[in-house]
């Protein structure tokens, strides 16, 4: 079942098969402003399409615990309580 962001309306294949080490590395790359390297990691680790990897990368939090879209504090859900954007807070 695809992931869906209620903010942007985008949908993609979820990164469920990607291990914790890869998730941490992808988050590190995104937070260090290296989006292309993050996409490459996602594609290699999960055999994701380019579109799916880009969508996942765009939804990784830029700061831990804060929504990638509006910077609101995230609660237990991956969906932002303020703007409803899907977040990967790895």
C-alpha positions as CSV (number, residue, x, y, z in Angstrom):
1,X,0.0,0.0,0.0
2,X,1.5,3.4,-1.0
3,X,2.3,6.1,1.5
4,X,0.3,9.3,1.2
5,X,1.2,12.8,2.3
6,X,-2.0,14.7,3.2
7,X,-0.1,18.0,2.7
8,X,1.4,17.7,-0.7
9,X,-0.9,14.9,-2.0
10,X,2.0,12.8,-3.2
11,X,2.1,9.1,-2.9
12,X,5.0,6.6,-3.2
13,X,6.1,3.1,-2.2
14,X,7.0,3.2,1.5
15,X,10.6,2.6,2.6
16,X,9.7,-0.3,4.9
17,X,12.5,-2.6,3.8
18,X,15.3,-0.1,4.4
19,X,17.3,-0.9,7.5
20,X,18.0,1.4,10.5
21,X,21.6,2.1,9.5
22,X,20.6,3.3,6.0
23,X,17.7,5.4,7.4
24,X,20.2,7.1,9.8
25,X,22.6,7.7,6.9
26,X,19.8,9.1,4.6
27,X,18.7,11.5,7.4
28,X,22.3,12.6,7.9
29,X,22.7,13.3,4.2
30,X,19.4,15.2,4.0
31,X,20.3,17.3,7.1
32,X,23.7,18.1,5.6
33,X,22.1,19.4,2.4
34,X,23.1,16.4,0.2
35,X,19.8,15.4,-1.3
36,X,21.2,13.6,-4.3
37,X,23.4,11.4,-2.2
38,X,20.4,10.6,0.0
39,X,18.4,9.6,-3.1
40,X,21.3,7.4,-4.2
41,X,21.4,5.7,-0.8
42,X,17.7,5.0,-0.9
43,X,17.8,3.6,-4.4
44,X,20.7,1.3,-3.6
45,X,19.4,0.1,-0.3
46,X,15.8,-0.5,-1.2
47,X,15.8,-0.9,-4.9
48,X,13.4,2.1,-5.1
49,X,12.4,3.9,-8.2
50,X,13.9,7.4,-8.7
51,X,10.5,9.0,-8.1
52,X,9.9,7.0,-4.9
53,X,13.4,7.8,-3.5
54,X,13.0,11.5,-4.2
55,X,9.6,11.6,-2.5
56,X,10.9,9.8,0.6
57,X,14.0,12.2,0.7
58,X,11.7,15.2,0.5
59,X,9.8,14.0,3.5
60,X,12.8,13.4,5.8
61,X,12.9,15.8,8.7
62,X,15.5,18.5,8.4
63,X,15.8,18.8,12.2
64,X,15.0,15.8,14.4
65,X,11.5,16.0,15.9
66,X,10.4,18.8,13.6
67,X,8.1,18.7,10.6
68,X,10.0,19.0,7.3
69,X,7.3,21.3,6.0
70,X,6.3,23.7,8.8
71,X,8.9,22.9,11.6
72,X,6.1,22.1,14.1
73,X,7.0,19.7,16.9
74,X,6.2,16.2,15.8
75,X,4.2,14.0,18.1
76,X,4.2,10.2,18.0
77,X,2.6,10.1,14.6
78,X,4.5,10.6,11.4
79,X,1.8,13.0,10.3
80,X,2.4,16.6,11.4
81,X,-0.3,17.8,13.8
82,X,-0.1,21.3,12.3
83,X,0.1,20.9,8.5
84,X,-0.6,17.1,8.1
85,X,2.6,16.5,6.1
86,X,4.1,13.0,6.3
87,X,7.5,13.0,8.0
88,X,10.3,10.5,8.2
89,X,11.9,11.4,11.5
90,X,14.9,9.1,11.3
